[in-house]
Amino acid sequence: MAASPKELCRKKDDDIICWSLAERDRFLSLARDTNFRAYQVALFTLFTGLRPGEVRGLLADCVDWNACTITVKRMWCTKRNRLAQYTKTRKTRVIPIPRVILDQLADKKGLAPDQQLFPETCNSYGWITLKPLMEAAGVRYVGFHGMRHNFASQLYEVTKDLLLVRDTLGHANIATTNRYVHRLNSKLTGSTDGLLAGASFLNTPASVIAIR
């Protein structure tokens, strides 16, 4: 009998799946060609490491298109089903995002400052929307929150800097970050660019995305 979404969310850290870069590319390539909105959500999450609630709570005013940074200062509160003006740790953080990744969101540049970038996401988004795409791509199932683990692991692989990973994820202490890494500051600028190694899915010009 297949595990329910709730059971999957209760997985121990050792059971969390971390994709290889080849799996990541295969999934994103398939998603890009079959469900572009889901592709944008997954791409953004895999390259920023935001919590699912932070992804849904992200408003357009938090994106600096010139500096290629995301300011994380809000989250979607599922208990109250509304936007909260704070993050899980009650701290604001600014994280970098590679320009070529941000270009894949070019259609969102025209959003009003108070509009959500990804209003379609929810707790079951991974199970309902992303899982069928993963099955079609022939990759292992990674939950929506599991993408945050993937980001942490891959960022650590290219930087070997646990403190940098902690600051990027917005963890309160290094022990939590240790659980996310499977196997502070201004120095963050450009740190995620190394995650682009071997990326085969970035062949859609921003000018094309802007008119989708």
Backbone as CSV, one residue per row, in Angstrom:
resi,resn,N_x,N_y,N_z,CA_x,CA_y,CA_z,C_x,C_y,C_z
1,MET,0.841,-1.197,0.000,0.000,0.000,0.000,0.884,1.257,0.000
2,ALA,0.583,2.184,-0.872,1.414,3.386,-1.003,1.280,4.274,0.223
3,ALA,2.375,4.947,0.559,2.364,5.846,1.712,1.562,7.096,1.371
4,SER,0.880,7.626,2.373,0.103,8.845,2.190,1.036,10.041,2.234
5,PRO,0.567,11.222,1.759,1.399,12.424,1.842,1.847,12.721,3.252
6,LYS,0.962,12.516,4.252,1.328,12.790,5.642,2.439,11.861,6.105
7,GLU,2.347,10.581,5.697,3.375,9.620,6.085,4.712,9.976,5.448
8,LEU,4.666,10.440,4.202,5.894,10.831,3.528,6.537,12.027,4.214
9,CYS,5.715,12.930,4.730,6.238,14.118,5.397,6.915,13.762,6.711
10,ARG,6.566,12.583,7.281,7.143,12.185,8.553,8.410,11.356,8.390
11,LYS,8.902,11.242,7.183,10.120,10.466,6.944,11.271,10.973,7.797
12,LYS,12.114,10.036,8.229,13.322,10.429,8.941,14.296,11.050,7.954
13,ASP,15.210,11.860,8.473,16.170,12.536,7.595,16.963,11.551,6.753
14,ASP,17.284,10.389,7.317,18.070,9.402,6.577,17.300,8.839,5.387
15,ASP,15.964,8.963,5.411,15.143,8.413,4.339,14.879,9.416,3.223
16,ILE,15.272,10.656,3.422,15.002,11.696,2.422,15.853,11.437,1.186
17,ILE,15.191,11.503,0.047,15.880,11.256,-1.223,16.614,12.504,-1.681
18,CYS,17.853,12.332,-2.107,18.603,13.417,-2.725,18.984,12.998,-4.133
19,TRP,18.525,13.770,-5.088,18.792,13.453,-6.483,20.257,13.666,-6.855
20,SER,20.676,12.930,-7.855,21.929,13.262,-8.520,21.627,14.438,-9.451
21,LEU,22.655,15.121,-9.937,22.427,16.228,-10.863,21.756,15.737,-12.146
22,ALA,22.043,14.493,-12.529,21.418,13.936,-13.729,19.917,13.764,-13.530
23,GLU,19.523,13.303,-12.333,18.098,13.155,-12.033,17.414,14.526,-12.020
24,ARG,18.076,15.497,-11.391,17.516,16.848,-11.341,17.284,17.382,-12.740
25,ASP,18.276,17.232,-13.614,18.159,17.732,-14.978,17.058,17.019,-15.746
26,ARG,16.962,15.708,-15.573,15.956,14.931,-16.288,14.553,15.365,-15.886
27,PHE,14.355,15.563,-14.590,13.045,15.994,-14.104,12.707,17.402,-14.603
28,LEU,13.648,18.331,-14.481,13.370,19.709,-14.878,13.141,19.831,-16.388
29,SER,13.865,19.048,-17.154,13.673,19.080,-18.607,12.273,18.613,-18.976
30,LEU,11.813,17.550,-18.320,10.475,17.021,-18.578,9.412,18.018,-18.128
31,ALA,9.602,18.576,-16.932,8.631,19.543,-16.404,8.550,20.781,-17.280
32,ARG,9.694,21.245,-17.751,9.731,22.436,-18.617,8.892,22.239,-19.867
33,ASP,8.928,21.053,-20.421,8.254,20.798,-21.684,6.791,20.390,-21.530
34,THR,6.366,20.022,-20.309,5.002,19.526,-20.128,4.148,20.351,-19.172
35,ASN,4.775,21.018,-18.216,4.021,21.814,-17.245,4.923,22.959,-16.790
36,PHE,4.883,24.051,-17.545,5.860,25.114,-17.315,5.703,25.782,-15.955
37,ARG,4.491,25.918,-15.466,4.284,26.538,-14.152,4.892,25.667,-13.055
38,ALA,4.708,24.369,-13.154,5.310,23.463,-12.177,6.833,23.495,-12.297
39,TYR,7.316,23.613,-13.517,8.752,23.737,-13.755,9.314,24.951,-13.030
40,GLN,8.621,26.077,-13.120,9.089,27.295,-12.466,9.149,27.117,-10.950
41,VAL,8.110,26.512,-10.385,8.076,26.292,-8.932,9.223,25.391,-8.497
42,ALA,9.379,24.265,-9.191,10.424,23.305,-8.829,11.811,23.903,-9.038
43,LEU,12.010,24.575,-10.142,13.302,25.193,-10.439,13.671,26.199,-9.354
44,PHE,12.732,27.053,-9.010,12.971,28.075,-7.999,13.313,27.437,-6.657
45,THR,12.573,26.414,-6.268,12.796,25.770,-4.977,14.128,25.041,-4.945
46,LEU,14.473,24.374,-6.019,15.726,23.626,-6.081,16.952,24.524,-6.091
47,PHE,16.777,25.784,-6.475,17.926,26.692,-6.540,17.906,27.793,-5.479
48,THR,16.929,27.762,-4.577,16.909,28.721,-3.475,16.818,28.039,-2.116
49,GLY,16.249,26.833,-2.085,16.122,26.119,-0.818,15.066,26.688,0.109
50,LEU,14.135,27.483,-0.395,13.094,28.035,0.457,12.174,26.934,0.980
51,ARG,11.647,27.147,2.168,10.638,26.252,2.716,9.376,26.381,1.859
52,PRO,8.556,25.319,1.778,7.314,25.408,0.995,6.456,26.602,1.375
53,GLY,6.340,26.885,2.677,5.555,28.031,3.113,6.158,29.354,2.681
54,GLU,7.491,29.393,2.571,8.166,30.608,2.111,7.973,30.793,0.614
55,VAL,7.932,29.686,-0.122,7.696,29.760,-1.564,6.311,30.341,-1.831
56,ARG,5.317,29.805,-1.134,3.953,30.294,-1.343,3.786,31.722,-0.823
57,GLY,4.515,32.080,0.205,4.388,33.409,0.791,5.237,34.472,0.134
58,LEU,5.977,34.103,-0.910,6.863,35.060,-1.561,6.082,36.022,-2.445
59,LEU,6.222,37.315,-2.168,5.561,38.334,-2.974,6.564,38.961,-3.944
60,ALA,6.026,39.616,-4.956,6.881,40.177,-6.000,7.836,41.236,-5.469
61,ASP,7.474,41.887,-4.362,8.355,42.924,-3.832,9.638,42.366,-3.221
62,CYS,9.722,41.055,-3.115,10.901,40.423,-2.511,11.957,40.018,-3.533
63,VAL,11.676,40.254,-4.794,12.612,39.876,-5.862,13.360,41.105,-6.360
64,ASP,14.675,41.061,-6.275,15.501,42.125,-6.854,16.060,41.581,-8.164
65,TRP,15.459,41.987,-9.264,15.816,41.442,-10.570,17.202,41.871,-11.019
66,ASN,17.677,42.995,-10.534,18.994,43.483,-10.925,20.108,42.840,-10.108
67,ALA,19.900,42.766,-8.793,20.920,42.181,-7.917,20.852,40.663,-7.873
68,CYS,19.772,40.082,-8.425,19.564,38.628,-8.418,19.546,38.091,-6.986
69,THR,18.679,38.668,-6.183,18.517,38.218,-4.805,17.042,38.083,-4.472
70,ILE,16.782,37.244,-3.474,15.439,37.049,-2.951,15.464,37.416,-1.475
71,THR,14.583,38.301,-1.048,14.471,38.634,0.365,13.347,37.797,0.957
72,VAL,13.691,36.957,1.907,12.719,36.064,2.521,12.293,36.671,3.851
73,LYS,11.067,37.186,3.909,10.601,37.849,5.125,9.162,37.500,5.486
74,ARG,8.543,36.639,4.691,7.173,36.215,4.960,7.027,34.714,4.735
75,MET,5.919,34.177,5.166,5.596,32.777,4.912,4.080,32.619,4.893
76,TRP,3.652,31.551,4.251,2.220,31.259,4.244,1.915,30.385,5.451
77,CYS,1.005,30.853,6.298,0.611,30.103,7.495,-0.524,29.163,7.119
78,THR,-0.248,27.869,7.093,-1.264,26.900,6.691,-2.367,26.747,7.732
79,LYS,-2.038,26.930,9.000,-3.047,26.792,10.052,-4.131,27.858,9.927
80,ARG,-3.704,29.066,9.588,-4.660,30.169,9.452,-5.012,30.457,8.001
81,ASN,-4.333,29.743,7.089,-4.554,29.903,5.648,-4.454,31.362,5.226
82,ARG,-3.345,31.989,5.617,-3.135,33.380,5.247,-1.647,33.709,5.300
83,LEU,-1.314,34.829,4.704,0.075,35.258,4.670,0.498,35.806,6.027
84,ALA,1.657,35.365,6.508,2.221,35.861,7.762,3.398,36.773,7.446
85,GLN,3.508,37.863,8.169,4.560,38.847,7.914,5.847,38.504,8.664
86,TYR,6.208,37.245,8.648,7.421,36.782,9.312,7.780,35.405,8.768
87,THR,8.992,34.954,9.015,9.425,33.618,8.618,9.346,32.682,9.818
88,LYS,9.677,31.450,9.613,9.623,30.463,10.689,10.508,30.853,11.857
89,THR,11.676,31.436,11.569,12.610,31.825,12.624,12.452,33.288,13.034
90,ARG,11.454,33.975,12.432,11.205,35.395,12.711,12.358,36.283,12.255
91,LYS,13.186,35.786,11.344,14.302,36.570,10.838,14.221,36.685,9.318
92,THR,14.567,37.872,8.828,14.620,38.098,7.391,15.998,37.691,6.872
93,ARG,16.042,37.097,5.695,17.331,36.756,5.097,17.291,37.084,3.612
94,VAL,18.446,37.370,3.072,18.574,37.663,1.650,19.457,36.587,1.034
95,ILE,18.963,35.947,0.005,19.729,34.872,-0.617,19.913,35.157,-2.106
96,PRO,21.024,34.707,-2.671,21.289,34.923,-4.104,20.588,33.864,-4.943
97,ILE,20.326,34.205,-6.160,19.780,33.238,-7.108,20.460,33.486,-8.448
98,PRO,20.968,32.452,-9.103,21.656,32.658,-10.380,20.768,33.389,-11.390
99,ARG,21.350,34.310,-12.116,20.570,35.112,-13.070,19.853,34.241,-14.093
100,VAL,20.505,33.187,-14.556,19.860,32.347,-15.578,18.630,31.647,-15.016
101,ILE,18.611,31.411,-13.696,17.428,30.819,-13.074,16.344,31.879,-12.943
102,LEU,16.728,33.064,-12.517,15.765,34.147,-12.371,15.144,34.503,-13.722
103,ASP,15.918,34.369,-14.785,15.400,34.654,-16.122,14.239,33.731,-16.488
104,GLN,14.197,32.545,-15.890,13.110,31.606,-16.166,11.792,32.049,-15.535
105,LEU,11.851,33.107,-14.734,10.651,33.669,-14.112,10.307,35.024,-14.721
106,ALA,10.805,35.293,-15.915,10.661,36.608,-16.534,9.207,37.027,-16.692
107,ASP,8.296,36.088,-16.799,6.883,36.428,-16.954,6.290,37.039,-15.683
108,LYS,7.010,36.939,-14.568,6.515,37.453,-13.293,6.998,38.875,-12.995
109,LYS,7.777,39.429,-13.879,8.289,40.782,-13.660,7.175,41.827,-13.598
110,GLY,6.081,41.561,-14.254,4.992,42.530,-14.290,4.020,42.439,-13.130
111,LEU,4.263,41.540,-12.198,3.358,41.396,-11.058,3.400,42.629,-10.163
112,ALA,2.282,42.942,-9.556,2.243,44.026,-8.575,3.043,43.592,-7.350
113,PRO,3.609,44.549,-6.608,4.455,44.211,-5.460,3.801,43.285,-4.435
114,ASP,2.480,43.363,-4.295,1.800,42.557,-3.282,1.228,41.254,-3.828
115,GLN,1.615,40.883,-5.045,1.131,39.639,-5.627,2.103,38.491,-5.347
116,GLN,1.537,37.298,-5.128,2.352,36.110,-4.897,2.980,35.633,-6.200
117,LEU,4.225,35.172,-6.103,4.868,34.598,-7.276,4.326,33.208,-7.592
118,PHE,4.034,32.448,-6.539,3.602,31.058,-6.730,2.351,30.762,-5.904
119,PRO,1.225,31.393,-6.216,0.006,31.202,-5.415,-0.579,29.802,-5.512
120,GLU,-0.167,29.035,-6.516,-0.739,27.709,-6.720,-0.173,26.649,-5.790
121,THR,0.910,26.960,-5.094,1.534,25.954,-4.242,0.754,25.767,-2.941
122,CYS,0.892,24.562,-2.384,0.232,24.221,-1.128,0.981,23.026,-0.532
123,ASN,0.532,22.544,0.626,1.227,21.441,1.287,1.271,20.177,0.433
124,SER,0.234,19.957,-0.349,0.161,18.732,-1.159,0.657,18.945,-2.592
125,TYR,1.289,20.073,-2.848,1.722,20.403,-4.212,2.681,19.346,-4.765
126,GLY,3.607,18.913,-3.924,4.562,17.908,-4.375,3.894,16.607,-4.745
127,TRP,2.957,16.188,-3.926,2.274,14.908,-4.136,1.335,14.956,-5.332
128,ILE,0.583,16.046,-5.445,-0.439,16.143,-6.488,0.132,16.578,-7.840
129,THR,1.007,17.568,-7.829,1.485,18.155,-9.092,2.851,17.642,-9.525
130,LEU,3.799,17.573,-8.588,5.164,17.224,-8.974,5.399,15.716,-9.112
131,LYS,4.743,14.929,-8.281,4.974,13.484,-8.305,4.684,12.865,-9.682
132,PRO,3.559,13.187,-10.337,3.324,12.622,-11.674,4.420,12.997,-12.674
133,LEU,4.962,14.199,-12.549,6.038,14.618,-13.444,7.317,13.838,-13.165
134,MET,7.564,13.553,-11.891,8.742,12.767,-11.521,8.619,11.342,-12.052
135,GLU,7.417,10.792,-11.969,7.189,9.443,-12.491,7.408,9.413,-14.001
136,ALA,6.924,10.454,-14.680,7.092,10.526,-16.134,8.559,10.681,-16.522
137,ALA,9.316,11.363,-15.659,10.745,11.573,-15.936,11.589,10.381,-15.510
138,GLY,10.994,9.447,-14.781,11.730,8.264,-14.354,12.720,8.532,-13.242
139,VAL,12.389,9.498,-12.356,13.268,9.794,-11.227,12.560,9.439,-9.920
140,ARG,13.333,9.309,-8.871,12.777,8.995,-7.561,11.926,10.148,-7.045
141,TYR,10.912,9.814,-6.249,10.027,10.851,-5.736,10.717,11.674,-4.664
142,VAL,10.700,12.982,-4.844,11.201,13.937,-3.862,10.061,14.877,-3.523
143,GLY,9.694,14.958,-2.258,8.611,15.839,-1.851,8.973,17.304,-2.010
144,PHE,7.970,18.150,-1.891,8.184,19.589,-2.033,9.234,20.067,-1.026
145,HIS,9.116,19.667,0.226,10.110,20.044,1.223,11.429,19.321,0.980
146,GLY,11.360,18.135,0.374,12.579,17.398,0.061,13.486,18.146,-0.902
147,MET,12.899,19.025,-1.707,13.713,19.825,-2.620,14.634,20.755,-1.841
148,ARG,14.198,21.159,-0.660,15.046,21.986,0.213,16.261,21.181,0.671
149,HIS,16.056,19.922,0.970,17.168,19.038,1.344,18.127,18.873,0.171
150,ASN,17.559,18.711,-1.028,18.404,18.584,-2.222,19.261,19.826,-2.414
151,PHE,18.652,20.982,-2.270,19.383,22.232,-2.399,20.526,22.284,-1.384
152,ALA,20.236,21.952,-0.133,21.251,22.010,0.923,22.411,21.081,0.624
153,SER,22.105,19.867,0.219,23.153,18.888,-0.056,24.023,19.303,-1.231
154,GLN,23.378,19.768,-2.301,24.134,20.142,-3.491,24.926,21.429,-3.270
155,LEU,24.360,22.359,-2.478,25.101,23.579,-2.176,26.338,23.261,-1.343
156,TYR,26.190,22.336,-0.404,27.348,21.960,0.407,28.410,21.268,-0.441
157,GLU,27.967,20.471,-1.402,28.912,19.773,-2.267,29.789,20.745,-3.054
158,VAL,29.210,21.876,-3.469,29.987,22.807,-4.293,30.702,23.878,-3.475
159,THR,30.307,24.067,-2.203,30.949,25.109,-1.390,31.758,24.561,-0.225
160,LYS,31.367,23.378,0.290,32.000,22.790,1.479,31.951,23.757,2.661
161,ASP,30.937,24.582,2.690,30.823,25.606,3.727,29.489,25.429,4.446
162,LEU,29.514,24.762,5.582,28.292,24.461,6.318,27.626,25.721,6.863
163,LEU,28.423,26.691,7.244,27.862,27.941,7.759,27.131,28.706,6.658
164,LEU,27.688,28.676,5.470,27.028,29.323,4.340,25.693,28.646,4.054
165,VAL,25.675,27.320,4.098,24.426,26.587,3.879,23.418,26.946,4.959
166,ARG,23.869,27.022,6.205,22.980,27.396,7.312,22.350,28.761,7.073
167,ASP,23.164,29.734,6.689,22.659,31.090,6.491,21.709,31.169,5.302
168,THR,21.998,30.414,4.254,21.146,30.424,3.078,19.787,29.806,3.375
169,LEU,19.791,28.728,4.146,18.539,28.061,4.496,17.760,28.808,5.570
170,GLY,18.447,29.657,6.337,17.767,30.378,7.406,17.572,29.561,8.652
171,HIS,18.493,28.633,8.903,18.408,27.826,10.115,18.892,28.610,11.325
172,ALA,18.310,28.311,12.479,18.704,28.995,13.712,20.013,28.440,14.269
173,ASN,20.301,27.172,13.984,21.541,26.585,14.501,22.117,25.584,13.509
174,ILE,23.385,25.323,13.663,24.118,24.474,12.723,23.702,23.016,12.810
175,ALA,23.169,22.604,13.956,22.743,21.211,14.114,21.620,20.875,13.138
176,THR,20.719,21.818,12.940,19.636,21.604,11.984,20.193,21.478,10.577
177,THR,21.147,22.317,10.244,21.762,22.273,8.910,22.445,20.937,8.675
178,ASN,23.090,20.418,9.708,23.753,19.117,9.591,22.782,18.040,9.153
179,ARG,21.548,18.123,9.617,20.554,17.122,9.249,20.128,17.267,7.796
180,TYR,20.277,18.477,7.260,19.879,18.723,5.883,20.960,18.345,4.891
181,VAL,22.203,18.347,5.322,23.313,18.042,4.419,23.576,16.551,4.450
182,HIS,23.212,15.887,3.410,23.344,14.441,3.311,24.722,14.145,2.710
183,ARG,25.562,13.240,3.216,26.863,12.684,3.026,27.647,13.000,4.248
184,LEU,28.355,34.685,5.790,27.185,34.902,6.654,26.883,36.398,6.514
185,ASN,25.485,36.298,5.266,26.597,37.209,5.177,26.831,37.628,3.752
186,SER,27.652,38.586,3.485,27.877,39.097,2.140,28.591,38.077,1.267
187,LYS,29.204,37.076,1.876,29.917,36.056,1.125,28.966,35.153,0.350
188,LEU,27.669,35.299,0.584,26.685,34.465,-0.100,26.576,34.806,-1.585
189,THR,26.928,36.009,-1.961,26.751,36.461,-3.339,27.405,35.506,-4.333
190,GLY,26.593,34.978,-5.235,27.097,34.085,-6.272,27.333,32.657,-5.823
191,SER,27.046,32.349,-4.561,27.383,31.026,-4.041,26.580,29.915,-4.685
192,THR,25.379,30.218,-5.192,24.549,29.169,-5.766,24.837,28.927,-7.250
193,ASP,25.698,29.726,-7.850,25.984,29.554,-9.276,26.566,28.180,-9.588
194,GLY,27.301,27.611,-8.626,27.916,26.309,-8.842,26.916,25.191,-9.024
195,LEU,25.665,25.426,-8.637,24.642,24.404,-8.783,24.217,24.221,-10.232
196,LEU,24.681,25.082,-11.104,24.271,25.017,-12.501,25.088,24.040,-13.325
197,ALA,26.068,23.413,-12.712,26.946,22.496,-13.440,26.135,21.427,-14.165
198,GLY,26.318,21.347,-15.459,25.662,20.315,-16.251,24.207,20.579,-16.563
199,ALA,23.690,21.759,-16.210,22.275,22.040,-16.433,21.939,21.997,-17.925
200,SER,20.990,21.147,-18.276,20.619,20.998,-19.680,19.222,21.530,-19.956
201,PHE,18.585,22.118,-18.939,17.196,22.514,-19.079,17.027,24.003,-19.329
202,LEU,18.130,24.760,-19.339,18.048,26.213,-19.449,18.225,26.666,-20.897
203,ASN,17.253,26.323,-21.711,17.356,26.718,-23.117,16.168,27.551,-23.564
204,THR,15.436,28.113,-22.594,14.298,28.961,-22.926,14.654,30.406,-22.635
205,PRO,14.796,31.254,-23.639,15.172,32.651,-23.421,14.154,33.383,-22.562
206,ALA,14.625,34.331,-21.764,13.736,35.105,-20.893,12.672,35.825,-21.691
207,SER,13.021,36.263,-22.896,12.064,37.000,-23.737,10.858,36.132,-24.119
208,VAL,11.100,34.832,-24.241,10.020,33.897,-24.576,9.169,33.638,-23.334
209,ILE,9.836,33.456,-22.190,9.127,33.175,-20.953,8.217,34.336,-20.572
210,ALA,8.669,35.553,-20.827,7.929,36.750,-20.437,6.549,36.834,-21.079
211,ILE,6.346,36.161,-22.213,5.061,36.254,-22.884,4.225,34.995,-22.702
212,ARG,4.644,34.073,-21.859,3.856,32.857,-21.629,2.570,33.199,-20.892
